[in-house]
Amino acid sequence: MYRIAVGEGSPEGTNSAYVFPDQGVVIDPGPPSDIAWQHLRNGLKDVSLQLNDLHTIFVSHWHIDHIGLAPRLADLTNATIFMHEADVPLAAEYKVERERRIKRDTRHLKRWGVPEDVTQSVQDHDTPSPFPDQVPVQALSNGDQVAGFEVVHTPGHTRGHAAFATNEQIFVGDAVLPTYTPNIGGSDTRTKRPLETYRQTLNRLQTREGRAYPGHGTEVSLRSRINEIIAHHEKRSERVLTVVQRDEPVTPWDVARILFGEMSGIHIKMGAGEAAAHLTALSECGCLRRIDDNPQTFTSIN
């Protein structure tokens, strides 16, 4: 296995494409930029993977920094793109599903109490990516075996996030990152209970053996990093609970502004979504009470 650093980096770190020359497999080829494409092509050449020997492209989730180069690579090699079935539509029908996603995101932003002018700024920053309107994608389910890899459904960051595992390695995409905690709530507004869903994913991944490789950065100690992420969310929930008890009633937007300060562009959606995920989990466990749903408003239990 070889790691190729692709793209110019992001807050999470440079994207990681993983290449298996003997199996003809690439995992998460990277963002749809010319620089990332050059990095990927140079990396494939360096590891002596002939393009006509590439037949399988795994993508961990629908976010453009992971799937962006998949269509270009598939067109060049005739390889098949594989994703978990829950994320397939956002890639396979990009143009149509992008429009649906923006409408869905807008509904959630309003529900989270984000002001109309701020919601409009999120829409203004949500520009189309250089990605085909339609892309052939093969759907996978949890437990499927393809090209020597097991598909492991790891939802939370997105509804159809997947990891790909061998006996000795697991490629976890954005489910577990070495320095950042993956966003939940705003990163895929289709997910109904994002924090609880993500916690279940982390618990499932803790049982896996072998080395873990994330979608950004290099090898990560899976169990110890998961423990750190679990502790992070426990502390965040405690912080959210304190904010509600002090400032009640509050909306997710109220809480997000306290947790994350000034936000712009996509970070507005990410921040409000993360706050909403924690508020929802706290209300479901009986620590908070939801008193309204449009916008969502929470208060403490008296």
C-alpha positions as CSV (number, residue, x, y, z in Angstrom):
1,M,0.0,0.0,0.0
2,Y,1.2,3.5,-0.8
3,R,-0.2,6.9,0.4
4,I,-0.3,9.8,-2.0
5,A,-0.8,13.3,-0.6
6,V,-3.2,15.1,-3.0
7,G,-4.4,18.7,-3.1
8,E,-3.2,21.7,-1.3
9,G,-4.6,20.8,2.1
10,S,-7.5,21.9,4.3
11,P,-8.1,22.5,8.0
12,E,-8.1,18.7,8.4
13,G,-4.8,18.3,6.5
14,T,-3.8,17.2,3.0
15,N,-6.0,14.6,1.5
16,S,-4.7,11.0,1.5
17,A,-5.2,8.8,-1.5
18,Y,-4.3,5.2,-0.9
19,V,-3.0,3.0,-3.8
20,F,-2.7,-0.8,-4.0
21,P,-0.8,-1.5,-7.3
22,D,-1.1,-5.3,-7.0
23,Q,-4.8,-5.2,-6.5
24,G,-5.5,-2.3,-8.9
25,V,-7.2,-0.3,-6.2
26,V,-7.3,3.4,-5.3
27,I,-9.1,4.7,-2.2
28,D,-10.3,8.4,-2.1
29,P,-8.5,9.8,-5.1
30,G,-9.0,13.4,-3.9
31,P,-10.4,16.9,-4.7
32,P,-11.2,17.9,-8.3
33,S,-8.3,20.4,-8.8
34,D,-5.6,20.3,-11.4
35,I,-3.0,20.3,-8.7
36,A,-4.5,17.3,-7.0
37,W,-4.8,15.5,-10.3
38,Q,-1.1,16.1,-11.0
39,H,-0.2,14.8,-7.5
40,L,-2.3,11.7,-8.1
41,R,-0.9,11.0,-11.5
42,N,2.7,11.5,-10.3
43,G,2.0,9.3,-7.3
44,L,0.6,6.5,-9.5
45,K,3.6,6.7,-11.7
46,D,6.0,6.6,-8.7
47,V,4.4,3.4,-7.4
48,S,4.4,1.8,-10.9
49,L,0.6,1.4,-11.2
50,Q,-0.2,1.2,-14.9
51,L,-3.5,2.9,-15.6
52,N,-4.9,-0.1,-17.5
53,D,-4.3,-2.2,-14.3
54,L,-6.5,0.1,-12.2
55,H,-10.0,-1.4,-11.9
56,T,-11.4,-0.4,-8.5
57,I,-11.9,3.1,-7.0
58,F,-13.3,3.1,-3.5
59,V,-14.7,6.4,-2.1
60,S,-15.4,6.8,1.6
61,H,-18.1,9.4,1.2
62,W,-19.7,12.0,-1.1
63,H,-17.7,15.1,0.0
64,I,-16.0,16.6,-3.0
65,D,-12.5,16.5,-1.5
66,H,-12.7,12.7,-1.5
67,I,-14.7,11.9,-4.6
68,G,-13.7,14.9,-6.8
69,L,-11.1,13.1,-8.9
70,A,-12.9,9.7,-9.1
71,P,-14.8,10.4,-12.4
72,R,-11.7,11.7,-14.1
73,L,-9.7,8.7,-13.0
74,A,-12.5,6.3,-13.9
75,D,-12.8,7.8,-17.4
76,L,-9.1,7.4,-18.0
77,T,-8.8,3.8,-16.7
78,N,-12.4,2.4,-17.1
79,A,-12.2,1.6,-13.4
80,T,-15.5,1.2,-11.4
81,I,-16.3,3.7,-8.7
82,F,-17.7,2.1,-5.5
83,M,-19.5,3.8,-2.6
84,H,-21.9,2.9,0.2
85,E,-25.4,2.9,-1.2
86,A,-26.6,5.7,1.1
87,D,-24.1,8.2,-0.4
88,V,-24.3,7.0,-4.0
89,P,-27.1,9.4,-5.1
90,L,-25.1,12.5,-4.2
91,A,-22.4,11.5,-6.6
92,A,-24.3,9.5,-9.2
93,E,-26.8,12.3,-9.7
94,Y,-24.7,15.2,-8.7
95,K,-26.6,18.1,-10.4
96,V,-30.1,17.0,-9.2
97,E,-29.0,15.9,-5.7
98,R,-27.0,19.1,-5.2
99,E,-30.1,21.2,-5.7
100,R,-32.0,19.0,-3.3
101,R,-29.2,19.2,-0.8
102,I,-29.1,23.0,-0.9
103,K,-32.9,23.1,-0.2
104,R,-32.5,20.6,2.5
105,D,-29.6,22.4,4.1
106,T,-31.6,25.7,4.0
107,R,-34.5,24.1,5.8
108,H,-32.2,22.9,8.5
109,L,-30.5,26.2,8.9
110,K,-33.8,27.9,9.4
111,R,-34.9,25.2,11.8
112,W,-31.7,25.7,13.7
113,G,-32.5,29.4,14.2
114,V,-29.9,30.8,11.7
115,P,-31.0,34.3,10.6
116,E,-32.2,34.6,7.0
117,D,-29.4,36.9,5.9
118,V,-26.8,34.4,7.4
119,T,-28.6,31.5,5.7
120,Q,-28.4,33.4,2.4
121,S,-24.6,33.8,2.9
122,V,-24.3,30.1,3.2
123,Q,-26.2,29.6,-0.1
124,D,-24.0,32.2,-1.8
125,H,-20.9,30.4,-0.8
126,D,-22.3,27.0,-1.9
127,T,-21.1,27.0,-5.5
128,P,-21.1,24.0,-7.8
129,S,-17.9,21.9,-7.9
130,P,-16.2,20.9,-11.1
131,F,-18.0,17.5,-11.2
132,P,-20.1,15.8,-13.8
133,D,-23.8,16.1,-13.6
134,Q,-24.1,12.3,-13.6
135,V,-21.5,9.6,-12.7
136,P,-21.7,5.8,-12.9
137,V,-21.3,4.5,-9.3
138,Q,-21.6,1.0,-8.0
139,A,-23.5,0.8,-4.7
140,L,-22.1,-1.2,-1.7
141,S,-23.6,-2.4,1.6
142,N,-22.1,-3.1,4.9
143,G,-20.2,-6.4,4.8
144,D,-19.7,-6.5,1.1
145,Q,-16.4,-7.9,-0.2
146,V,-14.8,-6.3,-3.2
147,A,-11.2,-6.7,-4.5
148,G,-10.1,-8.1,-1.2
149,F,-11.7,-5.3,0.9
150,E,-14.6,-5.5,3.4
151,V,-17.0,-2.6,3.3
152,V,-17.7,-1.2,6.8
153,H,-20.6,1.2,7.1
154,T,-19.4,4.1,9.3
155,P,-22.2,6.8,9.3
156,G,-22.1,10.0,11.2
157,H,-20.0,12.4,9.2
158,T,-22.2,11.5,6.3
159,R,-25.1,9.0,6.2
160,G,-23.3,6.7,3.8
161,H,-19.8,7.0,5.0
162,A,-17.8,3.8,4.7
163,A,-14.5,2.4,5.7
164,F,-12.6,-0.3,3.7
165,A,-10.8,-3.0,5.6
166,T,-8.4,-5.8,4.9
167,N,-7.1,-8.3,7.5
168,E,-4.3,-5.9,8.5
169,Q,-5.5,-2.4,7.6
170,I,-8.6,-0.3,7.7
171,F,-9.1,2.9,5.7
172,V,-11.4,5.1,7.7
173,G,-11.9,8.2,5.5
174,D,-13.2,11.0,7.7
175,A,-14.7,8.8,10.4
176,V,-11.5,9.2,12.5
177,L,-9.0,12.0,11.8
178,P,-5.6,12.4,13.6
179,T,-6.0,16.1,14.6
180,Y,-9.6,17.2,14.0
181,T,-12.9,15.7,15.1
182,P,-15.1,15.1,12.0
183,N,-18.1,17.4,11.8
184,I,-21.4,15.9,12.5
185,G,-24.8,17.5,11.9
186,G,-23.9,20.0,9.3
187,S,-21.7,17.8,7.1
188,D,-24.8,15.8,6.0
189,T,-28.2,17.1,7.0
190,R,-29.8,13.8,6.0
191,T,-28.7,12.2,9.2
192,K,-31.5,12.2,11.8
193,R,-29.5,11.6,15.0
194,P,-25.9,12.5,14.0
195,L,-24.2,12.4,17.4
196,E,-25.7,9.1,18.4
197,T,-25.1,7.6,15.0
198,Y,-21.4,8.7,15.1
199,R,-21.0,7.3,18.6
200,Q,-22.2,4.0,17.4
201,T,-19.7,4.1,14.5
202,L,-16.8,4.9,16.9
203,N,-17.9,2.0,19.2
204,R,-18.0,-0.3,16.1
205,L,-14.5,0.8,14.9
206,Q,-13.0,0.3,18.3
207,T,-13.5,-3.5,17.8
208,R,-11.5,-3.5,14.6
209,E,-8.0,-4.9,14.4
210,G,-5.1,-3.6,12.3
211,R,-3.6,-0.3,11.3
212,A,-5.9,2.6,10.6
213,Y,-5.4,5.1,7.8
214,P,-7.5,8.3,7.6
215,G,-8.7,10.4,4.7
216,H,-6.4,13.3,5.8
217,G,-2.9,12.8,7.2
218,T,-1.1,9.6,7.9
219,E,-1.6,6.5,10.0
220,V,-3.6,6.9,13.2
221,S,-3.8,4.9,16.4
222,L,-7.4,3.9,16.0
223,R,-8.4,3.0,19.6
224,S,-6.6,5.7,21.4
225,R,-7.7,8.3,18.9
226,I,-11.3,7.1,19.2
227,N,-11.1,7.5,23.0
228,E,-9.9,11.1,22.5
229,I,-12.8,11.8,20.1
230,I,-15.3,10.3,22.5
231,A,-13.9,12.4,25.4
232,H,-14.1,15.5,23.2
233,H,-17.8,15.0,22.5
234,E,-18.5,14.3,26.2
235,K,-16.8,17.6,27.1
236,R,-18.7,19.4,24.3
237,S,-22.0,18.0,25.5
238,E,-21.1,19.3,29.0
239,R,-20.4,22.7,27.6
240,V,-23.6,22.8,25.6
241,L,-25.6,21.8,28.7
242,T,-23.9,24.6,30.7
243,V,-24.8,27.1,28.0
244,V,-28.4,26.1,28.0
245,Q,-28.7,26.2,31.7
246,R,-27.2,29.7,31.7
247,D,-29.0,31.3,28.7
248,E,-32.2,29.3,28.2
249,P,-34.1,29.1,26.0
250,V,-31.6,28.7,23.2
251,T,-31.5,27.6,19.6
252,P,-28.7,25.6,18.0
253,W,-27.5,28.9,16.4
254,D,-27.3,30.6,19.8
255,V,-25.2,27.7,21.1
256,A,-23.0,27.6,17.9
257,R,-22.1,31.2,18.2
258,I,-20.9,30.7,21.8
259,L,-19.0,27.5,21.0
260,F,-17.4,28.6,17.7
261,G,-17.5,32.4,17.7
262,E,-17.7,34.1,14.3
263,M,-18.4,31.8,11.4
264,S,-18.7,32.3,7.7
265,G,-19.6,30.2,4.6
266,I,-19.8,26.5,5.1
267,H,-18.6,26.8,8.7
268,I,-22.0,28.3,9.6
269,K,-23.7,25.1,8.6
270,M,-21.1,23.0,10.3
271,G,-21.2,24.9,13.5
272,A,-25.0,25.1,13.7
273,G,-25.3,21.5,12.8
274,E,-22.8,20.4,15.4
275,A,-24.6,22.4,18.1
276,A,-28.0,20.9,17.0
277,A,-26.5,17.4,17.1
278,H,-25.5,17.8,20.8
279,L,-28.7,19.5,21.8
280,T,-30.8,16.7,20.2
281,A,-28.7,14.1,22.0
282,L,-29.1,15.9,25.3
283,S,-32.8,16.2,24.9
284,E,-33.2,12.5,23.9
285,C,-31.3,11.4,27.1
286,G,-33.5,13.6,29.3
287,C,-30.9,16.3,30.1
288,L,-32.7,19.0,28.2
289,R,-36.2,19.7,26.9
290,R,-37.2,20.8,23.4
291,I,-39.9,23.4,23.7
292,D,-40.3,24.3,20.0
293,D,-39.2,22.9,16.7
294,N,-39.4,25.9,14.3
295,P,-36.9,27.0,15.1
296,Q,-35.6,24.4,17.5
297,T,-35.6,25.8,21.0
298,F,-34.2,24.0,24.1
299,T,-34.4,24.6,27.8
300,S,-33.2,22.8,30.9
301,I,-35.2,20.3,32.8
302,N,-36.7,22.0,35.8
